[in-house]
Amino acid sequence: MQVKQTELGGVVVLTPQRHGDARGFFSESWNKRRLAEAGIEAEFVQDNHSLSAKVGTVRGLHFQSPPHAQGKLVRCGRGCLFDVAVDIRKGSPTFGRWVGVELSFENGKQLYIPEGFLHGFATRAPDTEIIYKCTDYYAPECDGAVRFDDPEIGIDWGVDAGAAVLSEKDAKAPLLKDFDSPFVWEGAA
Ligand SMILES: Cc1cn([C@H]2C[C@H](O)[C@@H](COP(=O)(O)OP(=O)(O)O[C@H]3O[C@H](C)C(=O)[C@H](O)[C@H]3O)O2)c(=O)[nH]c1=O
């Protein structure tokens, strides 16, 4: 498995090995021991799977606040998407900074996003399916969001923000400056 650190500490791009043969390929999409070897000690308790029919669908930027904060291991089961993590840990030297990576069925890449980060994605192909493991259960009372097109964050989604396919919740999400993050950077004094 290839492991590539990003400029946001803890956010890691993983590419599991694919064993190709005349039938197609086989890949271990998740292996706890290999993640631990990559420095990721995560206990996953829930798998999520969603389908987004239209190109330019944006889901995010979401988080769950403590005590049900979620780390996520994200991959693309079909199609192609641009997956983004944003650091919202107060005191972090990279607070408000984002990283993005194209995940597709073709490239087999995965993104690990620890607790304390917003997560969102924009689809780049029709009928795109995202599949991701979470380190805590769904807790709607802890559900939170920040606007995907917040100019202070400045994510280049590669889609026309005005034409993005959004949920009502995402269309009404607050800006980062109007939001009090429940996360504190562990490196803070
Ligand atoms: C997240 C979640 C949702 N639901 C139900 C609640 C709604 O009836 C329906 C759609 O939920 P929502 O509109 O929040 O789904 P997304 O917009 O895809 O939200 C997700 O998108 C971003 C990318 C994430 O990382 C989060 O996992 C999550 O916030 O599924 C559940 O039953 N369990 C769950 O874990």
The ligand as a Tripos MOL2 file, in Angstrom:
@<TRIPOS>MOLECULE
LIG
   35    37     1     0     0
SMALL
NO_CHARGES

@<TRIPOS>ATOM
      1 C1        -24.4020   10.8710    7.5330 C.3       1 LIG1
      2 C2        -25.5950    9.9960    7.7850 C.ar      1 LIG1
      3 C3        -26.8390   10.3120    7.2920 C.ar      1 LIG1
      4 N1        -27.8950    9.4830    7.5290 N.ar      1 LIG1
      5 C4        -29.2050    9.8520    6.9390 C.3       1 LIG1
      6 C5        -29.7130   11.2250    7.3400 C.3       1 LIG1
      7 C6        -30.5040   11.6720    6.1220 C.3       1 LIG1
      8 O1        -31.8290   11.1610    6.1940 O.3       1 LIG1
      9 C7        -29.7950   10.9930    4.9550 C.3       1 LIG1
     10 C8        -28.8510   11.9100    4.1970 C.3       1 LIG1
     11 O2        -28.0030   12.5220    5.1410 O.3       1 LIG1
     12 P1        -27.0970   13.7360    4.7000 P.3       1 LIG1
     13 O3        -27.8580   14.6600    3.8270 O.co2     1 LIG1
     14 O4        -26.4470   14.2830    5.9660 O.co2     1 LIG1
     15 O5        -25.9890   12.9910    3.8270 O.3       1 LIG1
     16 P2        -24.6740   13.6570    3.2070 P.3       1 LIG1
     17 O6        -24.9520   15.0370    2.7280 O.co2     1 LIG1
     18 O7        -24.0830   12.6660    2.2950 O.co2     1 LIG1
     19 O8        -23.7360   13.8160    4.4940 O.3       1 LIG1
     20 C9        -22.4990   13.1660    4.6020 C.3       1 LIG1
     21 O9        -21.6230   13.8380    3.7280 O.3       1 LIG1
     22 C10       -20.3090   14.0860    4.1290 C.3       1 LIG1
     23 C11       -19.4340   13.9710    2.9070 C.3       1 LIG1
     24 C12       -19.8010   13.3080    5.2720 C.2       1 LIG1
     25 O10       -18.5990   13.0930    5.4200 O.2       1 LIG1
     26 C13       -20.7380   12.8740    6.3170 C.3       1 LIG1
     27 O11       -20.6350   11.4700    6.5450 O.3       1 LIG1
     28 C14       -22.1440   13.2040    6.0600 C.3       1 LIG1
     29 O12       -22.3710   14.4940    6.5900 O.3       1 LIG1
     30 O13       -29.0360    9.9040    5.5390 O.3       1 LIG1
     31 C15       -27.7910    8.3270    8.2630 C.ar      1 LIG1
     32 O14       -28.7720    7.5930    8.4740 O.2       1 LIG1
     33 N2        -26.5560    8.0070    8.7840 N.ar      1 LIG1
     34 C16       -25.4510    8.7930    8.5680 C.ar      1 LIG1
     35 O15       -24.3520    8.4360    9.0420 O.2       1 LIG1
@<TRIPOS>BOND
     1     1     2 1
     2     2     3 ar
     3     2    34 ar
     4     3     4 ar
     5     4     5 1
     6     4    31 ar
     7     5     6 1
     8     5    30 1
     9     6     7 1
    10     7     8 1
    11     7     9 1
    12     9    10 1
    13     9    30 1
    14    10    11 1
    15    11    12 1
    16    12    13 2
    17    12    14 1
    18    12    15 1
    19    15    16 1
    20    16    17 2
    21    16    18 1
    22    16    19 1
    23    19    20 1
    24    20    21 1
    25    20    28 1
    26    21    22 1
    27    22    23 1
    28    22    24 1
    29    24    25 2
    30    24    26 1
    31    26    27 1
    32    26    28 1
    33    28    29 1
    34    31    32 2
    35    31    33 ar
    36    33    34 ar
    37    34    35 2
@<TRIPOS>SUBSTRUCTURE
     1 LIG1         1 GROUP 0 **** ****
